[in-house]
Amino acid sequence: PLVRPYAGAVGPGFLLMQDSARPHVAGVCQQFLQDESIDAMDRPARSPDLNPIEHIWDIMSRSIHRRHVAPQTVQELADALVQVWEEMP
């Protein structure tokens, strides 16, 4: 159901990209997407190179690891991730 507002905001041409996790390929999930007329991109299993978010996570992780002082708390990590995200071109 979280995809519904995004699909509505994007409008026609919305294409859902998700991984091959069991919940995503479950019949109930596929039926929901069909009932909501949401198109999903088919991707081969185990293909992180085809998933753009994996590249973003890699960039963010490397940036966090390059810091002189590693985040010590969840809040520090969250703040660092927001900062890295905002610094991306």
Secondary structure, DSSP 8 states (H G I E B T S, - for coil): -THHHHHHHH-TT-EE-----HHHHSHHHHHHHHHTT-EE----SS-GGG-HHHHHHHHHHHHHHTSSS---SHHHHHHHHHHHHHH--
